[in-house]
Amino acid sequence: MNAVKDSVHDYIRLDPVAADLVDTPTFQRLRHIKQLSTVRLVFPSASHTRFEHSLGVYHLASTALEHLTVDEETARHVRAAALLHDVGHGPYGHQTEDLIRRRTGTDHDEIGWILTDSDRHVCQVLESHGLDPERVAELVEGNGRLGSLVAGELDVDRMDYLVRDAHHTGAPYGTIDHGRLVRELRLEEDSLTLAEGNVPTAESLLLARSLMNAIVYRHHVSRIAGAMLDRACEHYIKTSDTTVKEFRRMADHDLLVELQPLDLGKRVEQRNLYKRAIWAGLDSVPSGILDVSYEAEREAEREIAEAAGVAPRTVIVDIPDRPRMKELGTNVVVDGMVQRLEDASELASSIRAAERARWRLGVYCPEAKTDAVGAAATEVLGLASS
């Protein structure tokens, strides 16, 4: 086996399938997709990539499979899926995922189109090792008996990114005992479950995710930059000859070069970002606002800009999804019975409440216009006055 030195897991040993997959152009592209996209505008050392993260997910999946009763053919498919789980990401990862979804109807974990693409590098490698590309693609989506190990409440994806992101940002809040987590996994009635005595282990994962959300992933500077990037990309796609298929295969640096002629693109590159005109909690926002469409958000931006007397496209409305935590659905064994973590943990309800309290609707604009835009946005969106 080939061994790769990793900053988090020390040496990662690649089986023959993984070694060949790593050498494909599809996987090598992940060297040029930063794991934390606009978060690195806040944490300068967060320069790690989806390439190394994918190796880490493969490593944790391999370790988990050693402690599960799984036949070798299934294990080989799961390991391949873990390695390939991020190859569907576009430039800047999750920051461009909504745009790609709006135009293709697919998410980054729907990779069937990659496995059957014209170059077929990944597909050829899988088939040459006797693996079924469609079965691998299904596992990446979280389907099948062991799909939840790759994409689920207890998936090795979040186990790796929490500890890796904590390591590279220098923020220790994502530190978890991932070694215990993967070793305590069991299959109970074909559902991935943490063995008896591991409610605190599951709670640590839940708490780490909540703290990283608050301090790293949803930092307001990253939110602003991500929203600016989305609007710049939307304008770029509408006005250029680049197809969505070409766009989603770009690397981060390719996209920045293409966006340089646009004011928003240049601002993101130079970290000359908009400021918060509104930063409203859930209780200040009318319930109907939470579920508005992307087009309705854009219409609100136009109305706010007109009411504030500022130039069109200098106002950004950012309405995140309703607060939720997938980890609350984790299965744990308590007194011999399988329960959901949200039912077995007294800490879970507090974390759910904290996620709700931290939720914010944002309205952003150039710094000199924040007062006018804030007043207009309060009126247009019907926000409760603070």
C-alpha distance (Angstrom), angle and dihedral (degrees) to the residues before:
residue distance angle dihedral
M1 . . .
N2 3.78 . .
A3 3.81 114.9 .
V4 3.82 124.2 -147.5
K5 3.81 122.1 -163.9
D6 3.80 110.3 -127.8
S7 3.80 129.5 -169.3
V8 3.81 92.5 -135.2
H9 3.81 108.9 29.3
D10 3.82 99.4 29.4
Y11 3.83 106.8 -138.1
I12 3.80 118.8 14.4
R13 3.79 114.3 -163.6
L14 3.80 115.5 -147.3
D15 3.79 121.2 -150.9
P16 3.84 117.2 -139.6
V17 3.82 92.9 -92.5
A18 3.80 92.6 51.1
A19 3.80 92.9 45.3
D20 3.81 90.7 55.1
L21 3.82 93.8 43.5
V22 3.80 91.5 51.9
D23 3.81 89.6 57.9
T24 3.82 94.6 56.1
P25 3.83 118.5 104.9
T26 3.81 88.5 -122.6
F27 3.79 92.8 61.0
Q28 3.82 96.2 36.5
R29 3.81 87.9 58.6
L30 3.82 87.4 69.8
R31 3.80 88.6 71.2
H32 3.80 85.6 73.6
I33 3.82 98.7 47.5
K34 3.80 111.5 84.8
Q35 3.77 114.5 -137.0
L36 3.81 94.7 -136.5
S37 3.83 101.0 35.0
T38 3.82 107.5 -173.6
V39 3.82 93.6 7.0
R40 3.79 87.0 79.1
L41 3.81 87.7 69.0
V42 3.82 84.5 70.1
F43 3.81 101.3 34.1
P44 3.83 107.6 39.6
S45 3.82 95.2 -165.8
A46 3.81 92.8 57.1
S47 3.79 93.7 99.4
H48 3.81 97.4 127.6
T49 3.79 119.4 126.7
R50 3.76 141.2 -135.8
F51 3.81 86.7 -109.8
E52 3.79 94.1 69.0
H53 3.81 92.4 36.8
S54 3.80 90.0 55.4
L55 3.79 90.3 51.9
G56 3.80 88.3 51.7
V57 3.81 92.3 50.9
Y58 3.81 89.3 50.1
H59 3.81 89.7 51.2
L60 3.81 94.3 50.5
A61 3.81 91.8 45.7
S62 3.81 89.8 51.5
T63 3.81 90.5 50.7
A64 3.80 92.9 47.7
L65 3.81 91.6 50.1
E66 3.80 90.1 56.8
H67 3.82 87.9 64.2
L68 3.81 97.9 42.5
T69 3.79 127.2 77.9
V70 3.78 98.2 -115.1
D71 3.80 130.8 144.2
E72 3.81 115.9 -116.4
E73 3.81 95.7 -113.3
T74 3.81 90.8 55.7
A75 3.80 91.0 44.7
R76 3.81 91.2 53.4
H77 3.81 91.1 52.9
V78 3.81 92.0 47.3
R79 3.81 92.8 49.7
A80 3.81 90.6 50.6
A81 3.81 91.2 48.6
A82 3.81 91.5 49.8
L83 3.79 90.8 52.4
L84 3.82 93.4 46.8
H85 3.80 98.7 40.2
D86 3.84 94.3 109.2
V87 3.82 102.1 38.8
G88 3.81 89.8 101.3
H89 3.81 94.0 63.4
G90 3.77 118.6 116.5
P91 3.82 124.2 -143.1
Y92 3.80 112.8 -53.5
G93 3.81 89.3 17.1
H94 3.79 114.3 -126.8
Q95 3.82 92.2 10.6
T96 3.82 91.0 73.9
E97 3.80 97.1 32.0
D98 3.81 95.1 94.4
L99 3.81 91.6 52.4
I100 3.80 91.6 49.5
R101 3.81 91.0 47.0
R102 3.79 91.7 50.5
R103 3.79 91.0 54.5
T104 3.81 102.4 35.5
G105 3.80 105.3 22.9
T106 3.81 90.3 -129.4
D107 3.80 135.0 108.8
H108 3.79 128.2 -141.0
D109 3.81 92.2 -98.0
E110 3.81 92.5 58.8
I111 3.79 96.0 87.8
G112 3.80 102.1 156.9
W113 3.81 90.1 107.9
I114 3.82 90.2 57.3
L115 3.79 94.3 50.3
T116 3.80 90.8 53.6
D117 3.82 97.5 36.6
S118 3.79 120.9 130.3
D119 3.81 95.0 -96.2
R120 3.85 91.4 46.9
H121 3.82 92.4 -172.1
V122 3.80 93.9 144.3
C123 3.78 93.3 42.0
Q124 3.81 91.6 51.2
V125 3.80 92.3 51.0
L126 3.80 92.7 49.5
E127 3.80 93.2 47.6
S128 3.80 92.5 45.8
H129 3.81 87.7 59.5
G130 3.79 93.8 46.5
L131 3.82 96.0 -103.7
D132 3.80 125.4 138.0
P133 3.85 110.7 -124.5
E134 3.82 92.2 -155.9
R135 3.80 91.2 53.9
V136 3.81 90.2 50.0
A137 3.81 90.7 49.7
E138 3.81 90.7 51.1
L139 3.80 90.8 52.5
V140 3.82 91.1 50.4
E141 3.81 88.0 56.7
G142 3.81 89.4 52.9
N143 3.79 95.9 -106.9
G144 3.78 127.2 136.5
R145 3.79 131.9 39.3
L146 3.80 93.7 -56.9
G147 3.80 99.9 26.4
S148 3.80 90.3 105.5
L149 3.80 89.5 64.5
V150 3.83 87.2 65.3
A151 3.82 99.1 32.7
G152 3.81 117.2 10.5
E153 3.78 146.0 81.7
L154 3.82 91.8 -62.6
D155 3.78 98.9 31.6
V156 3.78 123.9 151.7
D157 3.82 88.9 -131.1
R158 3.81 93.5 74.3
M159 3.81 91.9 38.1
D160 3.79 89.7 59.9
Y161 3.79 99.7 39.3
L162 3.79 94.1 49.2
V163 3.78 94.8 54.7
R164 3.82 93.5 36.2
D165 3.80 94.3 48.9
A166 3.80 90.5 47.2
H167 3.80 89.8 50.8
H168 3.80 95.2 49.9
T169 3.81 99.1 39.4
G170 3.78 92.6 45.2
A171 3.82 88.6 -128.3
P172 3.82 105.3 129.3
Y173 3.79 95.8 -160.1
G174 3.81 94.9 98.8
T175 3.79 94.5 57.8
I176 3.82 109.2 128.8
D177 3.79 136.2 162.3
H178 3.79 93.8 -106.9
G179 3.80 90.4 164.6
R180 3.80 91.1 62.7
L181 3.80 92.6 41.3
V182 3.81 95.0 57.7
R183 3.81 93.0 41.7
E184 3.81 94.4 50.8
L185 3.81 95.7 52.2
R186 3.79 116.6 118.2
L187 3.79 136.0 177.7
E188 3.80 109.0 -121.5
E189 3.81 112.7 179.8
D190 3.81 88.3 -21.8
S191 3.84 91.6 -54.6
L192 3.79 122.2 116.6
T193 3.80 107.4 -115.7
L194 3.79 138.6 172.2
A195 3.79 112.5 -118.8
E196 3.81 125.3 -113.0
G197 3.80 115.1 -63.2
N198 3.79 96.8 29.0
V199 3.80 104.7 105.5
P200 3.85 89.5 109.3
T201 3.82 88.9 48.4
A202 3.79 90.4 55.1
E203 3.81 91.1 43.5
S204 3.80 90.0 55.4
L205 3.81 89.5 57.3
L206 3.79 90.9 48.1
L207 3.80 93.3 48.0
A208 3.81 93.3 45.7
R209 3.80 91.1 52.2
S210 3.80 91.9 48.6
L211 3.81 93.6 49.5
M212 3.81 93.1 45.6
N213 3.80 89.2 49.9
A214 3.79 90.8 54.4
I215 3.78 99.4 41.8
V216 3.81 105.8 27.5
Y217 3.79 119.1 9.8
R218 3.81 98.2 42.8
H219 3.79 99.3 33.4
H220 3.80 106.8 148.8
V221 3.83 93.8 -122.4
S222 3.80 90.8 55.2
R223 3.81 90.2 46.0
I224 3.81 91.2 52.7
A225 3.80 94.1 46.3
G226 3.80 91.2 46.5
A227 3.80 92.5 51.9
M228 3.81 91.2 47.9
L229 3.80 89.9 49.3
D230 3.80 91.2 51.0
R231 3.82 92.8 52.9
A232 3.81 91.8 45.7
C233 3.82 91.4 50.4
E234 3.80 92.2 47.4
H235 3.81 90.7 53.2
Y236 3.80 91.1 44.8
I237 3.81 93.3 52.9
K238 3.81 91.7 47.7
T239 3.80 95.4 49.1
S240 3.82 104.2 34.9
D241 3.79 134.9 67.8
T242 3.80 91.4 -118.9
T243 3.80 113.1 120.0
V244 3.79 122.6 -140.0
K245 3.81 88.4 -113.4
E246 3.80 89.9 56.7
F247 3.80 91.8 42.5
R248 3.80 95.0 53.9
R249 3.83 91.0 52.5
M250 3.82 93.7 54.7
A251 3.79 122.1 110.1
D252 3.81 122.4 -130.2
H253 3.80 94.3 -98.1
D254 3.83 92.0 48.1
L255 3.79 90.1 56.4
L256 3.80 94.9 47.5
V257 3.80 90.6 53.0
E258 3.80 91.1 50.6
L259 3.81 92.7 48.1
Q260 3.82 96.2 49.0
P261 3.83 94.8 96.1
L262 3.82 89.2 57.3
D263 3.80 119.7 82.2
L264 3.80 93.2 -133.9
G265 3.80 92.1 47.4
K266 3.78 92.4 50.5
R267 3.79 90.9 46.9
V268 3.81 91.6 54.2
E269 3.80 92.0 47.8
Q270 3.81 91.7 50.3
R271 3.83 94.5 37.7
N272 3.79 89.6 -121.3
L273 3.76 92.3 143.7
Y274 3.77 136.4 178.9
K275 3.81 118.2 -105.2
R276 3.79 132.7 -127.8
A277 3.79 115.0 -87.7
I278 3.81 91.0 168.4
W279 3.81 129.4 20.2
A280 3.80 103.6 171.8
G281 3.78 129.4 178.3
L282 3.79 124.6 -132.7
D283 3.80 94.3 -98.5
S284 3.81 91.1 57.0
V285 3.81 95.0 54.0
P286 3.83 124.0 83.0
S287 3.81 109.4 -116.4
G288 3.80 92.2 -122.4
I289 3.79 91.0 61.4
L290 3.81 92.8 62.9
D291 3.80 95.0 69.0
V292 3.79 102.4 38.9
S293 3.79 118.6 134.1
Y294 3.79 126.5 -109.8
E295 3.80 89.2 -105.4
A296 3.81 90.7 52.5
E297 3.80 89.9 51.9
R298 3.80 89.6 53.4
E299 3.80 91.0 48.7
A300 3.81 89.6 51.6
E301 3.80 89.0 52.1
R302 3.78 90.5 54.6
E303 3.79 92.5 47.9
I304 3.81 92.4 48.5
A305 3.81 92.1 47.9
E306 3.80 91.2 50.5
A307 3.81 93.1 46.5
A308 3.81 91.7 47.8
G309 3.79 93.6 45.9
V310 3.79 94.4 -122.8
A311 3.78 131.2 132.7
P312 3.81 118.1 -80.8
R313 3.81 115.5 -98.8
T314 3.81 92.2 26.5
V315 3.81 92.0 99.0
I316 3.80 122.7 73.2
V317 3.80 124.1 -169.1
D318 3.81 112.5 -158.8
I319 3.82 116.1 -169.0
P320 3.81 111.3 173.5
D321 3.80 123.7 -155.5
R322 3.77 118.9 -84.3
P323 3.81 111.2 -79.1
R324 3.79 112.5 -91.4
M325 3.79 138.0 145.6
K326 3.78 119.9 -146.0
E327 3.81 90.1 -160.8
L328 3.83 90.5 71.7
G329 3.80 87.2 76.0
T330 3.80 92.7 60.6
N331 3.81 113.3 132.7
V332 3.81 116.5 -127.0
V333 3.79 131.5 175.1
V334 3.82 112.9 -122.5
D335 3.83 119.9 176.9
G336 3.78 89.8 -16.6
M337 3.81 94.5 -52.2
V338 3.82 128.1 106.0
Q339 3.81 111.6 -122.3
R340 3.77 136.4 171.0
L341 3.80 113.3 -105.7
E342 3.80 92.1 -122.3
D343 3.81 88.4 60.7
A344 3.81 96.6 41.2
S345 3.80 99.6 44.9
E346 3.79 128.1 70.6
L347 3.81 87.8 -166.0
A348 3.82 92.7 59.2
S349 3.80 95.6 73.4
S350 3.80 91.4 51.1
I351 3.79 91.7 51.4
R352 3.80 90.6 48.0
A353 3.80 89.2 52.6
A354 3.81 91.0 48.2
E355 3.82 91.2 52.7
R356 3.79 89.7 52.2
A357 3.81 92.2 47.9
R358 3.81 92.2 51.1
W359 3.83 95.7 50.0
R360 3.81 112.8 115.4
L361 3.79 136.8 -175.2
G362 3.78 110.1 -146.1
V363 3.79 133.9 -156.4
Y364 3.81 114.3 -172.4
C365 3.79 135.5 -170.5
P366 3.82 141.3 145.0
E367 3.80 111.0 -52.3
A368 3.80 95.6 -112.9
K369 3.82 91.3 58.4
T370 3.83 101.2 46.8
D371 3.81 96.5 105.6
A372 3.80 95.5 50.0
V373 3.80 93.5 41.6
G374 3.80 92.3 46.1
A375 3.79 92.3 54.3
A376 3.80 92.4 45.9
A377 3.82 93.0 46.7
T378 3.81 92.0 51.1
E379 3.79 89.0 55.7
V380 3.81 98.7 41.1
L381 3.82 95.4 45.3
G382 3.79 94.6 39.4
L383 3.79 93.3 -125.1
A384 3.77 120.7 176.1
S385 3.79 111.6 -108.8
S386 3.78 113.9 -111.5
